[in-house]
Amino acid sequence: MNTICKKVKNNWAEYSGKTLSPQEQEAIAQHLAICAECRAFAYAQRFPAVLQKALGEPPPEPSERYYASLRQKLQSSTEVQVTSVPELLAQQSWQLIPALALLLVTITASLSYEYTRPAPTPQPLVETIIFEDSALTEQNILGAIISEDENHGI
């Protein structure tokens, strides 16, 4: 925070009340135009006045009855109820029924699919011709196919 920012914060009451000299008023106004931190400070200082002006009058103070009611609610809400796990399950068991039903349906569906799905179809046998001594060329492949066809009587 530089010295001009300190001056704005220290002289805010005088600035907002317009009791500073015109030169000081102008210097602070120019600084507010360029300093985001001081602008935020100015908005924060103006907010209560703007709010009061918008509302017309300050809100009334809460009654003692309101404070007594609030204290009673706070005291009653701080009491902790300890519940064991079996008691909690007994109280909340109705919430488990949909989850258990979904689990049962999922298991039944997966088992029925496993036992009713069709058997896999056998893949056709593919004969592989391996040329150990010769290179794999088009002529060698065609020759192997022709010789296989002659062996099978095609």
C-alpha positions as CSV (number, residue, x, y, z in Angstrom):
1,M,0.0,0.0,0.0
2,N,1.6,3.3,-1.1
3,T,1.2,6.7,0.6
4,I,-1.6,7.8,-1.7
5,C,-3.6,4.7,-0.7
6,K,-3.0,5.4,3.0
7,K,-4.1,9.0,2.4
8,V,-7.4,7.8,0.8
9,K,-8.2,5.5,3.7
10,N,-7.2,7.9,6.4
11,N,-9.1,10.8,4.8
12,W,-12.2,8.9,3.6
13,A,-14.6,10.5,6.1
14,E,-13.5,14.0,5.0
15,Y,-13.5,13.0,1.3
16,S,-17.0,11.5,1.4
17,G,-18.1,14.6,3.5
18,K,-16.5,16.9,1.0
19,T,-14.6,18.8,3.6
20,L,-11.2,18.5,2.0
21,S,-9.8,21.2,-0.2
22,P,-10.8,21.0,-3.9
23,Q,-7.2,20.0,-4.8
24,E,-7.2,17.1,-2.3
25,Q,-10.7,16.1,-3.4
26,E,-9.5,16.0,-7.0
27,A,-6.3,14.1,-6.1
28,I,-8.3,11.4,-4.3
29,A,-10.9,11.2,-7.1
30,Q,-8.1,10.7,-9.7
31,H,-6.5,8.0,-7.5
32,L,-9.8,6.2,-7.1
33,A,-10.1,6.1,-10.9
34,I,-6.8,4.2,-11.3
35,C,-6.4,2.1,-8.1
36,A,-8.6,-1.0,-7.9
37,E,-7.8,-1.6,-4.2
38,C,-8.9,1.9,-3.2
39,R,-12.0,1.7,-5.3
40,A,-13.0,-1.6,-3.5
41,F,-12.4,0.2,-0.2
42,A,-14.6,3.1,-1.4
43,Y,-17.4,0.8,-2.4
44,A,-17.2,-1.0,0.9
45,Q,-17.4,2.3,2.8
46,R,-20.4,3.5,0.7
47,F,-22.4,0.2,0.9
48,P,-24.0,0.8,4.3
49,A,-25.1,4.3,3.3
50,V,-26.4,3.1,0.0
51,L,-28.3,0.3,1.6
52,Q,-29.8,2.5,4.2
53,K,-30.9,5.0,1.6
54,A,-32.5,2.2,-0.5
55,L,-34.3,0.9,2.5
56,G,-35.4,4.3,3.7
57,E,-34.7,3.6,7.4
58,P,-32.5,1.2,9.3
59,P,-34.1,-2.2,10.1
60,P,-35.4,-2.5,13.7
61,E,-33.4,-4.3,16.4
62,P,-34.6,-7.8,17.1
63,S,-36.6,-8.2,20.2
64,E,-35.5,-10.0,23.3
65,R,-38.1,-12.7,22.6
66,Y,-36.4,-13.4,19.3
67,Y,-33.0,-13.7,20.9
68,A,-34.5,-16.1,23.6
69,S,-36.0,-18.2,20.9
70,L,-32.8,-18.3,18.9
71,R,-30.8,-19.3,22.0
72,Q,-33.3,-22.1,22.8
73,K,-33.0,-23.5,19.2
74,L,-29.2,-23.4,19.3
75,Q,-29.1,-25.2,22.7
76,S,-31.6,-27.9,21.5
77,S,-29.8,-28.4,18.2
78,T,-26.4,-29.0,19.9
79,E,-27.6,-32.2,21.6
80,V,-26.1,-35.2,19.8
81,Q,-28.0,-38.4,19.3
82,V,-25.8,-41.5,19.2
83,T,-27.3,-44.4,17.2
84,S,-25.7,-47.8,16.8
85,V,-25.3,-49.4,13.4
86,P,-28.0,-52.0,13.8
87,E,-30.5,-49.4,15.0
88,L,-29.6,-47.2,12.1
89,L,-30.0,-50.1,9.6
90,A,-33.4,-50.9,11.2
91,Q,-34.5,-47.3,10.9
92,Q,-33.2,-46.9,7.3
93,S,-33.8,-50.4,5.9
94,W,-36.6,-49.3,3.7
95,Q,-34.1,-47.2,1.8
96,L,-32.0,-50.4,1.0
97,I,-34.8,-52.2,-0.7
98,P,-34.5,-50.6,-4.1
99,A,-30.7,-51.1,-4.1
100,L,-31.1,-54.8,-3.2
101,A,-33.8,-55.2,-5.9
102,L,-31.5,-53.7,-8.5
103,L,-28.7,-56.0,-7.4
104,L,-30.9,-59.0,-7.7
105,V,-32.2,-58.1,-11.2
106,T,-28.6,-57.5,-12.4
107,I,-27.4,-60.9,-11.1
108,T,-30.4,-62.7,-12.6
109,A,-29.9,-61.0,-15.9
110,S,-26.2,-61.8,-16.2
111,L,-26.7,-65.4,-15.2
112,S,-29.6,-65.9,-17.6
113,Y,-27.6,-64.4,-20.4
114,E,-24.6,-66.7,-19.6
115,Y,-26.8,-69.8,-19.8
116,T,-29.0,-68.9,-22.8
117,R,-26.5,-67.2,-25.2
118,P,-25.9,-69.2,-28.4
119,A,-22.7,-71.3,-28.7
120,P,-20.0,-69.6,-30.6
121,T,-19.8,-70.5,-34.3
122,P,-16.8,-72.4,-35.3
123,Q,-14.3,-70.5,-37.5
124,P,-13.4,-72.1,-40.9
125,L,-10.1,-73.8,-41.0
126,V,-7.4,-71.9,-42.8
127,E,-4.5,-73.8,-44.3
128,T,-1.2,-72.1,-44.1
129,I,1.4,-72.8,-46.8
130,I,4.9,-72.3,-45.6
131,F,7.7,-71.9,-48.1
132,E,10.9,-72.9,-46.4
133,D,13.4,-72.9,-49.3
134,S,11.9,-70.3,-51.7
135,A,10.9,-66.7,-51.5
136,L,7.2,-65.8,-51.2
137,T,6.4,-64.6,-54.7
138,E,3.2,-64.5,-56.7
139,Q,4.4,-67.3,-58.9
140,N,5.2,-69.6,-56.0
141,I,1.8,-68.9,-54.4
142,L,-0.1,-69.6,-57.6
143,G,1.9,-72.8,-58.0
144,A,1.0,-73.9,-54.5
145,I,-2.7,-73.2,-55.0
146,I,-2.7,-75.2,-58.3
147,S,-0.9,-78.1,-56.7
148,E,-3.3,-78.1,-53.7
149,D,-6.3,-78.1,-56.1
150,E,-4.9,-81.0,-58.1
151,N,-4.2,-82.9,-54.9
152,H,-7.9,-82.5,-53.8
153,G,-9.2,-83.3,-57.2
154,I,-10.6,-79.9,-58.1
